[in-house]
Each structure stands twice: as C-alpha cells, then as structure tokens.
Amino acid sequence: MAKNLKLKAARAGHDLSQQQLAELVGVSRQTINAIEKGEYNPTIKLCRAICRALGTTLNDLFWEEEEA
C-alpha cells in the first residue's frame, strides 16, 4: 500500500492537524496517521467522511493512478 500524500496535502491545505481531522471524522489520530503512511486501508464510510471534512472527492484523495 502506498503512502497517501494526497490526504496529507489536503489536510495541510485546510490547516488541520492529524488530531483535528481525526476528531472531525470520529477516529483516532493514529488512524489518520496510518492512512497517510499507507499502513491502513480505510473503509468507504471513513473515506467519505474524510472527503466531506476536507471538501473534496473520493477520486481526489483515494484514487491511485496506474503506473505504465
């Protein structure tokens, strides 16, 4: 699983800490950290909650481009 740099960038763009985003979506800071590090594959429900909190789409944050 690859690091989720899109999530990290979107979170930083909203000037949110991992803790603040975690509180907005109802998970622990460790969960947000693990998603960003690519160590945890979140449920679609959590993905949607993160997208709502950051005002973005699933494609923007979680879609992985295929390598040629």
All heavy atoms as TSV, in Angstrom:
chain	resi	resn	atom	element	x	y	z
A	1	MET	N	N	0.851	-1.172	0.000
A	1	MET	CA	C	0.000	0.000	0.000
A	1	MET	C	C	0.902	1.242	0.000
A	1	MET	O	O	1.855	1.321	0.762
A	1	MET	CB	C	-0.886	-0.039	1.253
A	1	MET	CG	C	-2.108	0.805	1.150
A	1	MET	SD	S	-3.201	0.683	2.601
A	1	MET	CE	C	-3.428	-1.056	2.775
A	2	ALA	N	N	0.569	2.206	-0.828
A	2	ALA	CA	C	1.381	3.414	-0.956
A	2	ALA	C	C	0.957	4.470	0.062
A	2	ALA	O	O	-0.176	4.476	0.545
A	2	ALA	CB	C	1.228	3.975	-2.362
A	3	LYS	N	N	1.887	5.351	0.361
A	3	LYS	CA	C	1.562	6.475	1.232
A	3	LYS	C	C	0.479	7.320	0.582
A	3	LYS	O	O	0.419	7.426	-0.639
A	3	LYS	CB	C	2.798	7.349	1.449
A	3	LYS	CG	C	3.836	6.733	2.327
A	3	LYS	CD	C	4.960	7.702	2.567
A	3	LYS	CE	C	6.018	7.069	3.450
A	3	LYS	NZ	N	7.096	8.007	3.749
A	4	ASN	N	N	-0.374	7.912	1.397
A	4	ASN	CA	C	-1.429	8.768	0.856
A	4	ASN	C	C	-1.002	10.221	1.018
A	4	ASN	O	O	-1.413	10.908	1.957
A	4	ASN	CB	C	-2.775	8.499	1.520
A	4	ASN	CG	C	-3.906	9.160	0.747
A	4	ASN	OD1	O	-3.732	10.214	0.156
A	4	ASN	ND2	N	-5.063	8.533	0.747
A	5	LEU	N	N	-0.168	10.681	0.099
A	5	LEU	CA	C	0.314	12.057	0.142
A	5	LEU	C	C	-0.783	13.046	-0.228
A	5	LEU	O	O	-0.746	14.201	0.205
A	5	LEU	CB	C	1.528	12.218	-0.773
A	5	LEU	CG	C	2.724	11.326	-0.419
A	5	LEU	CD1	C	3.843	11.514	-1.435
A	5	LEU	CD2	C	3.218	11.599	0.991
A	6	LYS	N	N	-1.777	12.582	-0.997
A	6	LYS	CA	C	-2.897	13.466	-1.353
A	6	LYS	C	C	-3.682	13.838	-0.105
A	6	LYS	O	O	-4.073	14.995	0.067
A	6	LYS	CB	C	-3.821	12.783	-2.355
A	6	LYS	CG	C	-3.217	12.535	-3.709
A	6	LYS	CD	C	-4.248	11.822	-4.572
A	6	LYS	CE	C	-3.655	11.240	-5.827
A	6	LYS	NZ	N	-4.682	10.505	-6.589
A	7	LEU	N	N	-3.908	12.863	0.755
A	7	LEU	CA	C	-4.633	13.129	2.002
A	7	LEU	C	C	-3.835	14.082	2.878
A	7	LEU	O	O	-4.375	15.056	3.405
A	7	LEU	CB	C	-4.928	11.833	2.756
A	7	LEU	CG	C	-5.516	11.988	4.157
A	7	LEU	CD1	C	-6.791	12.825	4.149
A	7	LEU	CD2	C	-5.763	10.634	4.776
A	8	LYS	N	N	-2.558	13.812	3.014
A	8	LYS	CA	C	-1.706	14.666	3.839
A	8	LYS	C	C	-1.703	16.100	3.319
A	8	LYS	O	O	-1.831	17.054	4.085
A	8	LYS	CB	C	-0.282	14.098	3.865
A	8	LYS	CG	C	0.634	14.800	4.833
A	8	LYS	CD	C	1.959	14.082	4.919
A	8	LYS	CE	C	2.843	14.704	5.985
A	8	LYS	NZ	N	4.094	13.954	6.141
A	9	ALA	N	N	-1.600	16.267	2.002
A	9	ALA	CA	C	-1.584	17.602	1.402
A	9	ALA	C	C	-2.925	18.311	1.589
A	9	ALA	O	O	-2.961	19.506	1.905
A	9	ALA	CB	C	-1.234	17.507	-0.080
A	10	ALA	N	N	-4.027	17.579	1.406
A	10	ALA	CA	C	-5.357	18.178	1.576
A	10	ALA	C	C	-5.572	18.606	3.025
A	10	ALA	O	O	-6.113	19.679	3.299
A	10	ALA	CB	C	-6.441	17.205	1.137
A	11	ARG	N	N	-5.144	17.755	3.952
A	11	ARG	CA	C	-5.279	18.088	5.380
A	11	ARG	C	C	-4.471	19.338	5.703
A	11	ARG	O	O	-4.963	20.271	6.347
A	11	ARG	CB	C	-4.813	16.901	6.232
A	11	ARG	CG	C	-4.860	17.158	7.720
A	11	ARG	CD	C	-4.397	15.950	8.505
A	11	ARG	NE	N	-3.070	15.476	8.182
A	11	ARG	CZ	C	-1.932	16.068	8.571
A	11	ARG	NH1	N	-1.955	17.186	9.260
A	11	ARG	NH2	N	-0.755	15.535	8.257
A	12	ALA	N	N	-3.236	19.378	5.226
A	12	ALA	CA	C	-2.372	20.547	5.468
A	12	ALA	C	C	-2.946	21.793	4.805
A	12	ALA	O	O	-2.864	22.893	5.362
A	12	ALA	CB	C	-0.968	20.257	4.953
A	13	GLY	N	N	-3.547	21.617	3.632
A	13	GLY	CA	C	-4.155	22.739	2.926
A	13	GLY	C	C	-5.310	23.368	3.680
A	13	GLY	O	O	-5.621	24.542	3.485
A	14	HIS	N	N	-5.938	22.580	4.532
A	14	HIS	CA	C	-7.016	23.097	5.390
A	14	HIS	C	C	-6.490	23.489	6.765
A	14	HIS	O	O	-7.269	23.769	7.675
A	14	HIS	CB	C	-8.123	22.044	5.527
A	14	HIS	CG	C	-9.017	21.976	4.345
A	14	HIS	ND1	N	-8.664	21.326	3.181
A	14	HIS	CD2	C	-10.249	22.490	4.135
A	14	HIS	CE1	C	-9.651	21.439	2.321
A	14	HIS	NE2	N	-10.625	22.143	2.867
A	15	ASP	N	N	-5.179	23.463	6.910
A	15	ASP	CA	C	-4.520	23.833	8.165
A	15	ASP	C	C	-5.039	23.009	9.343
A	15	ASP	O	O	-5.305	23.535	10.414
A	15	ASP	CB	C	-4.678	25.340	8.435
A	15	ASP	CG	C	-3.649	25.854	9.426
A	15	ASP	OD1	O	-2.544	25.278	9.501
A	15	ASP	OD2	O	-3.948	26.834	10.146
A	16	LEU	N	N	-5.184	21.696	9.093
A	16	LEU	CA	C	-5.648	20.783	10.129
A	16	LEU	C	C	-4.528	19.844	10.546
A	16	LEU	O	O	-3.787	19.338	9.694
A	16	LEU	CB	C	-6.811	19.928	9.607
A	16	LEU	CG	C	-8.137	20.620	9.313
A	16	LEU	CD1	C	-9.083	19.652	8.628
A	16	LEU	CD2	C	-8.755	21.161	10.589
A	17	SER	N	N	-4.434	19.590	11.830
A	17	SER	CA	C	-3.509	18.571	12.323
A	17	SER	C	C	-4.171	17.209	12.134
A	17	SER	O	O	-5.377	17.116	11.870
A	17	SER	CB	C	-3.214	18.786	13.810
A	17	SER	OG	O	-4.386	18.553	14.578
A	18	GLN	N	N	-3.394	16.157	12.278
A	18	GLN	CA	C	-3.983	14.817	12.227
A	18	GLN	C	C	-5.046	14.674	13.315
A	18	GLN	O	O	-6.100	14.089	13.083
A	18	GLN	CB	C	-2.905	13.745	12.399
A	18	GLN	CG	C	-1.997	13.602	11.206
A	18	GLN	CD	C	-0.932	12.541	11.415
A	18	GLN	OE1	O	-0.646	12.122	12.533
A	18	GLN	NE2	N	-0.334	12.096	10.315
A	19	GLN	N	N	-4.772	15.208	14.477
A	19	GLN	CA	C	-5.723	15.132	15.594
A	19	GLN	C	C	-7.028	15.844	15.256
A	19	GLN	O	O	-8.116	15.316	15.514
A	19	GLN	CB	C	-5.109	15.733	16.861
A	19	GLN	CG	C	-6.010	15.657	18.081
A	19	GLN	CD	C	-6.282	14.229	18.527
A	19	GLN	OE1	O	-5.381	13.396	18.554
A	19	GLN	NE2	N	-7.526	13.929	18.867
A	20	GLN	N	N	-6.927	17.034	14.667
A	20	GLN	CA	C	-8.129	17.788	14.329
A	20	GLN	C	C	-8.979	17.057	13.287
A	20	GLN	O	O	-10.199	16.987	13.416
A	20	GLN	CB	C	-7.755	19.181	13.829
A	20	GLN	CG	C	-7.211	20.080	14.930
A	20	GLN	CD	C	-6.576	21.342	14.379
A	20	GLN	OE1	O	-5.858	21.309	13.377
A	20	GLN	NE2	N	-6.837	22.469	15.039
A	21	LEU	N	N	-8.336	16.518	12.261
A	21	LEU	CA	C	-9.080	15.766	11.250
A	21	LEU	C	C	-9.696	14.522	11.874
A	21	LEU	O	O	-10.862	14.201	11.606
A	21	LEU	CB	C	-8.172	15.381	10.073
A	21	LEU	CG	C	-8.840	14.554	8.976
A	21	LEU	CD1	C	-10.063	15.266	8.393
A	21	LEU	CD2	C	-7.834	14.200	7.885
A	22	ALA	N	N	-8.961	13.850	12.720
A	22	ALA	CA	C	-9.474	12.653	13.388
A	22	ALA	C	C	-10.741	12.978	14.183
A	22	ALA	O	O	-11.723	12.233	14.120
A	22	ALA	CB	C	-8.405	12.066	14.305
A	23	GLU	N	N	-10.727	14.089	14.890
A	23	GLU	CA	C	-11.898	14.487	15.670
A	23	GLU	C	C	-13.088	14.796	14.765
A	23	GLU	O	O	-14.228	14.461	15.094
A	23	GLU	CB	C	-11.561	15.681	16.560
A	23	GLU	CG	C	-10.625	15.313	17.700
A	23	GLU	CD	C	-10.096	16.515	18.479
A	23	GLU	OE1	O	-10.492	17.662	18.184
A	23	GLU	OE2	O	-9.251	16.290	19.381
A	24	LEU	N	N	-12.825	15.421	13.617
A	24	LEU	CA	C	-13.902	15.753	12.686
A	24	LEU	C	C	-14.588	14.505	12.133
A	24	LEU	O	O	-15.792	14.524	11.869
A	24	LEU	CB	C	-13.366	16.587	11.515
A	24	LEU	CG	C	-13.032	18.045	11.801
A	24	LEU	CD1	C	-12.341	18.673	10.594
A	24	LEU	CD2	C	-14.291	18.823	12.164
A	25	VAL	N	N	-13.824	13.431	11.938
A	25	VAL	CA	C	-14.394	12.224	11.322
A	25	VAL	C	C	-14.644	11.091	12.315
A	25	VAL	O	O	-15.128	10.035	11.938
A	25	VAL	CB	C	-13.532	11.735	10.129
A	25	VAL	CG1	C	-13.467	12.804	9.056
A	25	VAL	CG2	C	-12.145	11.325	10.553
A	26	GLY	N	N	-14.303	11.294	13.583
A	26	GLY	CA	C	-14.628	10.321	14.619
A	26	GLY	C	C	-13.710	9.121	14.720
A	26	GLY	O	O	-14.169	8.016	15.013
A	27	VAL	N	N	-12.419	9.337	14.451
A	27	VAL	CA	C	-11.438	8.262	14.610
A	27	VAL	C	C	-10.269	8.788	15.444
A	27	VAL	O	O	-10.240	9.954	15.817
A	27	VAL	CB	C	-10.924	7.730	13.241
A	27	VAL	CG1	C	-12.055	7.113	12.450
A	27	VAL	CG2	C	-10.236	8.818	12.444
A	28	SER	N	N	-9.295	7.931	15.693
A	28	SER	CA	C	-8.122	8.361	16.457
A	28	SER	C	C	-7.095	9.026	15.541
A	28	SER	O	O	-7.106	8.813	14.321
A	28	SER	CB	C	-7.475	7.164	17.156
A	28	SER	OG	O	-6.874	6.313	16.184
A	29	ARG	N	N	-6.212	9.797	16.123
A	29	ARG	CA	C	-5.122	10.408	15.371
A	29	ARG	C	C	-4.262	9.326	14.742
A	29	ARG	O	O	-3.779	9.452	13.619
A	29	ARG	CB	C	-4.254	11.300	16.276
A	29	ARG	CG	C	-3.136	12.008	15.494
A	29	ARG	CD	C	-1.978	12.436	16.369
A	29	ARG	NE	N	-1.373	11.343	17.102
A	29	ARG	CZ	C	-0.496	10.468	16.579
A	29	ARG	NH1	N	-0.146	10.528	15.321
A	29	ARG	NH2	N	0.021	9.514	17.338
A	30	GLN	N	N	-4.096	8.224	15.457
A	30	GLN	CA	C	-3.287	7.118	14.956
A	30	GLN	C	C	-3.874	6.538	13.669
A	30	GLN	O	O	-3.129	6.100	12.788
A	30	GLN	CB	C	-3.146	6.027	16.020
A	30	GLN	CG	C	-2.282	6.434	17.203
A	30	GLN	CD	C	-3.040	7.192	18.293
A	30	GLN	OE1	O	-4.188	7.592	18.135
A	30	GLN	NE2	N	-2.371	7.400	19.415
A	31	THR	N	N	-5.200	6.534	13.550
A	31	THR	CA	C	-5.844	6.038	12.336
A	31	THR	C	C	-5.511	6.935	11.156
A	31	THR	O	O	-5.150	6.460	10.079
A	31	THR	CB	C	-7.368	5.927	12.525
A	31	THR	OG1	O	-7.634	4.991	13.568
A	31	THR	CG2	C	-8.058	5.486	11.249
A	32	ILE	N	N	-5.618	8.250	11.347
A	32	ILE	CA	C	-5.279	9.194	10.276
A	32	ILE	C	C	-3.809	9.035	9.895
A	32	ILE	O	O	-3.458	8.982	8.707
A	32	ILE	CB	C	-5.588	10.647	10.687
A	32	ILE	CG1	C	-7.084	10.831	10.992
A	32	ILE	CG2	C	-5.103	11.633	9.618
A	32	ILE	CD1	C	-8.017	10.571	9.825
A	33	ASN	N	N	-2.945	8.917	10.892
A	33	ASN	CA	C	-1.518	8.721	10.640
A	33	ASN	C	C	-1.277	7.450	9.828
A	33	ASN	O	O	-0.505	7.456	8.855
A	33	ASN	CB	C	-0.759	8.674	11.964
A	33	ASN	CG	C	0.728	8.560	11.772
A	33	ASN	OD1	O	1.343	9.337	11.048
A	33	ASN	ND2	N	1.334	7.577	12.415
A	34	ALA	N	N	-1.935	6.365	10.190
A	34	ALA	CA	C	-1.752	5.093	9.493
A	34	ALA	C	C	-2.248	5.175	8.048
A	34	ALA	O	O	-1.620	4.608	7.145
A	34	ALA	CB	C	-2.465	3.969	10.243
A	35	ILE	N	N	-3.343	5.883	7.817
A	35	ILE	CA	C	-3.839	6.055	6.441
A	35	ILE	C	C	-2.818	6.830	5.622
A	35	ILE	O	O	-2.479	6.444	4.498
A	35	ILE	CB	C	-5.205	6.772	6.425
A	35	ILE	CG1	C	-6.275	5.922	7.109
A	35	ILE	CG2	C	-5.619	7.107	4.982
A	35	ILE	CD1	C	-7.570	6.667	7.387
A	36	GLU	N	N	-2.311	7.923	6.177
A	36	GLU	CA	C	-1.334	8.739	5.459
A	36	GLU	C	C	-0.053	7.964	5.168
A	36	GLU	O	O	0.568	8.155	4.125
A	36	GLU	CB	C	-1.010	10.012	6.241
A	36	GLU	CG	C	-2.152	11.015	6.236
A	36	GLU	CD	C	-1.810	12.310	6.958
A	36	GLU	OE1	O	-0.694	12.459	7.489
A	36	GLU	OE2	O	-2.690	13.210	6.981
A	37	LYS	N	N	0.330	7.083	6.075
A	37	LYS	CA	C	1.560	6.295	5.892
A	37	LYS	C	C	1.341	5.065	5.014
A	37	LYS	O	O	2.296	4.369	4.678
A	37	LYS	CB	C	2.105	5.867	7.259
A	37	LYS	CG	C	2.690	7.025	8.049
A	37	LYS	CD	C	3.023	6.663	9.477
A	37	LYS	CE	C	4.056	5.575	9.592
A	37	LYS	NZ	N	4.423	5.280	10.993
A	38	GLY	N	N	0.083	4.810	4.645
A	38	GLY	CA	C	-0.208	3.651	3.818
A	38	GLY	C	C	-0.211	2.351	4.581
A	38	GLY	O	O	-0.050	1.273	4.008
A	39	GLU	N	N	-0.414	2.428	5.887
A	39	GLU	CA	C	-0.420	1.232	6.730
A	39	GLU	C	C	-1.825	0.753	7.080
A	39	GLU	O	O	-1.991	-0.260	7.741
A	39	GLU	CB	C	0.359	1.515	8.018
A	39	GLU	CG	C	1.828	1.812	7.771
A	39	GLU	CD	C	2.572	2.218	9.018
A	39	GLU	OE1	O	1.931	2.419	10.074
A	39	GLU	OE2	O	3.794	2.353	8.929
A	40	TYR	N	N	-2.837	1.515	6.652
A	40	TYR	CA	C	-4.221	1.166	6.973
A	40	TYR	C	C	-5.096	1.512	5.785
A	40	TYR	O	O	-4.990	2.611	5.227
A	40	TYR	CB	C	-4.673	1.935	8.217
A	40	TYR	CG	C	-6.117	1.688	8.605
A	40	TYR	CD1	C	-6.498	0.482	9.182
A	40	TYR	CD2	C	-7.082	2.658	8.402
A	40	TYR	CE1	C	-7.815	0.257	9.536
A	40	TYR	CE2	C	-8.404	2.435	8.761
A	40	TYR	CZ	C	-8.767	1.235	9.320
A	40	TYR	OH	O	-10.070	1.004	9.671
A	41	ASN	N	N	-5.940	0.591	5.392
A	41	ASN	CA	C	-6.863	0.798	4.285
A	41	ASN	C	C	-8.235	1.127	4.885
A	41	ASN	O	O	-8.910	0.242	5.403
A	41	ASN	CB	C	-6.923	-0.474	3.434
A	41	ASN	CG	C	-7.651	-0.253	2.145
A	41	ASN	OD1	O	-7.892	0.877	1.738
A	41	ASN	ND2	N	-8.008	-1.338	1.497
A	42	PRO	N	N	-8.646	2.393	4.821
A	42	PRO	CA	C	-9.897	2.792	5.473
A	42	PRO	C	C	-11.124	2.249	4.751
A	42	PRO	O	O	-11.088	1.957	3.556
A	42	PRO	CB	C	-9.863	4.325	5.383
A	42	PRO	CG	C	-9.006	4.612	4.193
A	42	PRO	CD	C	-7.980	3.515	4.154
A	43	THR	N	N	-12.208	2.134	5.502
A	43	THR	CA	C	-13.486	1.725	4.920
A	43	THR	C	C	-13.991	2.843	4.012
A	43	THR	O	O	-13.581	4.004	4.132
A	43	THR	CB	C	-14.545	1.483	6.019
A	43	THR	OG1	O	-14.791	2.728	6.691
A	43	THR	CG2	C	-14.084	0.412	7.008
A	44	ILE	N	N	-14.917	2.499	3.134
A	44	ILE	CA	C	-15.507	3.517	2.250
A	44	ILE	C	C	-16.237	4.572	3.085
A	44	ILE	O	O	-16.224	5.756	2.758
A	44	ILE	CB	C	-16.423	2.890	1.178
A	44	ILE	CG1	C	-16.828	3.912	0.119
A	44	ILE	CG2	C	-17.651	2.260	1.791
A	44	ILE	CD1	C	-15.712	4.373	-0.767
A	45	LYS	N	N	-16.843	4.150	4.191
A	45	LYS	CA	C	-17.542	5.094	5.068
A	45	LYS	C	C	-16.562	6.126	5.631
A	45	LYS	O	O	-16.859	7.325	5.636
A	45	LYS	CB	C	-18.237	4.329	6.206
A	45	LYS	CG	C	-19.028	5.202	7.136
A	45	LYS	CD	C	-19.720	4.369	8.201
A	45	LYS	CE	C	-20.459	5.261	9.177
A	45	LYS	NZ	N	-21.120	4.494	10.225
A	46	LEU	N	N	-15.398	5.673	6.070
A	46	LEU	CA	C	-14.392	6.589	6.600
A	46	LEU	C	C	-13.831	7.461	5.487
A	46	LEU	O	O	-13.634	8.667	5.677
A	46	LEU	CB	C	-13.277	5.823	7.308
A	46	LEU	CG	C	-12.135	6.667	7.877
A	46	LEU	CD1	C	-12.644	7.791	8.773
A	46	LEU	CD2	C	-11.150	5.771	8.616
A	47	CYS	N	N	-13.608	6.886	4.322
A	47	CYS	CA	C	-13.122	7.681	3.183
A	47	CYS	C	C	-14.087	8.819	2.868
A	47	CYS	O	O	-13.670	9.958	2.644
A	47	CYS	CB	C	-12.941	6.812	1.943
A	47	CYS	SG	S	-11.583	5.647	2.014
A	48	ARG	N	N	-15.374	8.504	2.852
A	48	ARG	CA	C	-16.384	9.528	2.556
A	48	ARG	C	C	-16.414	10.598	3.639
A	48	ARG	O	O	-16.548	11.788	3.339
A	48	ARG	CB	C	-17.752	8.877	2.391
A	48	ARG	CG	C	-17.825	8.011	1.119
A	48	ARG	CD	C	-19.165	7.360	0.931
A	48	ARG	NE	N	-20.156	8.400	0.656
A	48	ARG	CZ	C	-21.441	8.296	0.968
A	48	ARG	NH1	N	-21.889	7.204	1.547
A	48	ARG	NH2	N	-22.272	9.272	0.695
A	49	ALA	N	N	-16.266	10.212	4.897
A	49	ALA	CA	C	-16.256	11.183	5.992
A	49	ALA	C	C	-15.048	12.116	5.871
A	49	ALA	O	O	-15.161	13.327	6.087
A	49	ALA	CB	C	-16.243	10.465	7.339
A	50	ILE	N	N	-13.905	11.561	5.523
A	50	ILE	CA	C	-12.697	12.370	5.339
A	50	ILE	C	C	-12.902	13.348	4.183
A	50	ILE	O	O	-12.563	14.537	4.298
A	50	ILE	CB	C	-11.464	11.472	5.106
A	50	ILE	CG1	C	-11.119	10.712	6.397
A	50	ILE	CG2	C	-10.272	12.297	4.612
A	50	ILE	CD1	C	-10.077	9.607	6.218
A	51	CYS	N	N	-13.468	12.866	3.092
A	51	CYS	CA	C	-13.720	13.736	1.942
A	51	CYS	C	C	-14.675	14.870	2.292
A	51	CYS	O	O	-14.444	16.022	1.898
A	51	CYS	CB	C	-14.260	12.929	0.763
A	51	CYS	SG	S	-13.020	11.873	0.002
A	52	ARG	N	N	-15.726	14.555	3.030
A	52	ARG	CA	C	-16.664	15.607	3.455
A	52	ARG	C	C	-15.958	16.632	4.321
A	52	ARG	O	O	-16.152	17.836	4.155
A	52	ARG	CB	C	-17.847	14.999	4.214
A	52	ARG	CG	C	-18.930	14.443	3.309
A	52	ARG	CD	C	-20.210	14.124	4.074
A	52	ARG	NE	N	-20.018	13.151	5.142
A	52	ARG	CZ	C	-20.065	11.830	4.990
A	52	ARG	NH1	N	-20.320	11.322	3.806
A	52	ARG	NH2	N	-19.886	11.032	6.002
A	53	ALA	N	N	-15.137	16.181	5.251
A	53	ALA	CA	C	-14.436	17.096	6.162
A	53	ALA	C	C	-13.468	17.998	5.413
A	53	ALA	O	O	-13.262	19.147	5.810
A	53	ALA	CB	C	-13.691	16.293	7.233
A	54	LEU	N	N	-12.906	17.481	4.323
A	54	LEU	CA	C	-11.916	18.253	3.569
A	54	LEU	C	C	-12.499	18.907	2.313
A	54	LEU	O	O	-11.778	19.566	1.564
A	54	LEU	CB	C	-10.731	17.356	3.190
A	54	LEU	CG	C	-9.934	16.802	4.365
A	54	LEU	CD1	C	-8.861	15.840	3.884
A	54	LEU	CD2	C	-9.310	17.931	5.189
A	55	GLY	N	N	-13.796	18.702	2.080
A	55	GLY	CA	C	-14.449	19.321	0.927
A	55	GLY	C	C	-13.885	18.856	-0.401
A	55	GLY	O	O	-13.700	19.655	-1.318
A	56	THR	N	N	-13.632	17.574	-0.507
A	56	THR	CA	C	-13.056	17.023	-1.734
A	56	THR	C	C	-13.764	15.730	-2.110
A	56	THR	O	O	-14.746	15.355	-1.474
A	56	THR	CB	C	-11.529	16.830	-1.568
A	56	THR	OG1	O	-10.957	16.516	-2.825
A	56	THR	CG2	C	-11.197	15.773	-0.552
A	57	THR	N	N	-13.280	15.062	-3.135
A	57	THR	CA	C	-13.931	13.846	-3.619
A	57	THR	C	C	-13.086	12.609	-3.336
A	57	THR	O	O	-11.885	12.710	-3.093
A	57	THR	CB	C	-14.174	13.909	-5.139
A	57	THR	OG1	O	-12.903	13.886	-5.798
A	57	THR	CG2	C	-14.946	15.160	-5.529
A	58	LEU	N	N	-13.741	11.457	-3.427
A	58	LEU	CA	C	-13.018	10.191	-3.277
A	58	LEU	C	C	-11.913	10.078	-4.324
A	58	LEU	O	O	-10.800	9.658	-4.013
A	58	LEU	CB	C	-13.981	9.009	-3.413
A	58	LEU	CG	C	-14.938	8.772	-2.251
A	58	LEU	CD1	C	-16.008	7.766	-2.651
A	58	LEU	CD2	C	-14.186	8.302	-1.028
A	59	ASN	N	N	-12.232	10.449	-5.554
A	59	ASN	CA	C	-11.225	10.370	-6.617
A	59	ASN	C	C	-10.018	11.234	-6.306
A	59	ASN	O	O	-8.878	10.830	-6.545
A	59	ASN	CB	C	-11.808	10.773	-7.968
A	59	ASN	CG	C	-12.660	9.685	-8.580
A	59	ASN	OD1	O	-12.649	8.539	-8.138
A	59	ASN	ND2	N	-13.398	10.043	-9.606
A	60	ASP	N	N	-10.257	12.425	-5.790
A	60	ASP	CA	C	-9.150	13.338	-5.497
A	60	ASP	C	C	-8.220	12.791	-4.418
A	60	ASP	O	O	-7.006	12.947	-4.504
A	60	ASP	CB	C	-9.659	14.714	-5.068
A	60	ASP	CG	C	-10.248	15.501	-6.220
A	60	ASP	OD1	O	-9.976	15.159	-7.394
A	60	ASP	OD2	O	-10.986	16.465	-5.942
A	61	LEU	N	N	-8.781	12.154	-3.410
A	61	LEU	CA	C	-7.958	11.712	-2.281
A	61	LEU	C	C	-7.512	10.263	-2.337
A	61	LEU	O	O	-6.439	9.929	-1.844
A	61	LEU	CB	C	-8.710	11.914	-0.954
A	61	LEU	CG	C	-8.865	13.330	-0.457
A	61	LEU	CD1	C	-9.472	13.319	0.937
A	61	LEU	CD2	C	-7.557	14.077	-0.463
A	62	PHE	N	N	-8.337	9.395	-2.918
A	62	PHE	CA	C	-8.052	7.972	-2.767
A	62	PHE	C	C	-7.823	7.212	-4.074
A	62	PHE	O	O	-7.475	6.044	-4.043
A	62	PHE	CB	C	-9.167	7.297	-1.958
A	62	PHE	CG	C	-9.246	7.822	-0.550
A	62	PHE	CD1	C	-10.207	8.747	-0.183
A	62	PHE	CD2	C	-8.330	7.411	0.408
A	62	PHE	CE1	C	-10.265	9.237	1.117
A	62	PHE	CE2	C	-8.379	7.894	1.706
A	62	PHE	CZ	C	-9.347	8.809	2.054
A	63	TRP	N	N	-8.019	7.844	-5.216
A	63	TRP	CA	C	-7.806	7.161	-6.488
A	63	TRP	C	C	-6.321	7.087	-6.775
A	63	TRP	O	O	-5.621	8.085	-6.716
A	63	TRP	CB	C	-8.523	7.889	-7.616
A	63	TRP	CG	C	-8.398	7.175	-8.928
A	63	TRP	CD1	C	-7.528	7.447	-9.933
A	63	TRP	CD2	C	-9.154	6.051	-9.366
A	63	TRP	NE1	N	-7.698	6.572	-10.966
A	63	TRP	CE2	C	-8.688	5.691	-10.646
A	63	TRP	CE3	C	-10.185	5.308	-8.779
A	63	TRP	CZ2	C	-9.216	4.626	-11.358
A	63	TRP	CZ3	C	-10.707	4.257	-9.498
A	63	TRP	CH2	C	-10.229	3.923	-10.774
A	64	GLU	N	N	-5.836	5.898	-7.095
A	64	GLU	CA	C	-4.432	5.718	-7.426
A	64	GLU	C	C	-4.294	5.591	-8.924
A	64	GLU	O	O	-4.969	4.770	-9.540
A	64	GLU	CB	C	-3.875	4.458	-6.747
A	64	GLU	CG	C	-3.782	4.582	-5.248
A	64	GLU	CD	C	-3.151	3.344	-4.624
A	64	GLU	OE1	O	-2.359	2.667	-5.313
A	64	GLU	OE2	O	-3.471	3.070	-3.474
A	65	GLU	N	N	-3.439	6.402	-9.506
A	65	GLU	CA	C	-3.157	6.308	-10.938
A	65	GLU	C	C	-2.365	5.036	-11.203
A	65	GLU	O	O	-1.455	4.689	-10.440
A	65	GLU	CB	C	-2.350	7.527	-11.399
A	65	GLU	CG	C	-3.090	8.848	-11.257
A	65	GLU	CD	C	-4.314	8.953	-12.135
A	65	GLU	OE1	O	-4.295	8.411	-13.255
A	65	GLU	OE2	O	-5.292	9.560	-11.685
A	66	GLU	N	N	-2.704	4.350	-12.271
A	66	GLU	CA	C	-1.962	3.148	-12.641
A	66	GLU	C	C	-0.634	3.546	-13.257
A	66	GLU	O	O	-0.559	4.485	-14.041
A	66	GLU	CB	C	-2.764	2.309	-13.640
A	66	GLU	CG	C	-3.982	1.676	-13.024
A	66	GLU	CD	C	-4.675	0.736	-13.993
A	66	GLU	OE1	O	-3.996	0.179	-14.873
A	66	GLU	OE2	O	-5.887	0.587	-13.858
A	67	GLU	N	N	0.409	2.816	-12.861
A	67	GLU	CA	C	1.719	3.086	-13.429
A	67	GLU	C	C	1.846	2.354	-14.750
A	67	GLU	O	O	1.447	1.219	-14.894
A	67	GLU	CB	C	2.814	2.625	-12.461
A	67	GLU	CG	C	2.803	3.432	-11.168
A	67	GLU	CD	C	3.890	2.975	-10.216
A	67	GLU	OE1	O	4.886	2.401	-10.686
A	67	GLU	OE2	O	3.735	3.199	-9.020
A	68	ALA	N	N	2.408	3.028	-15.737
A	68	ALA	CA	C	2.555	2.440	-17.080
A	68	ALA	C	C	3.714	1.477	-17.133
A	68	ALA	O	O	4.616	1.501	-16.395
A	68	ALA	CB	C	2.756	3.549	-18.100
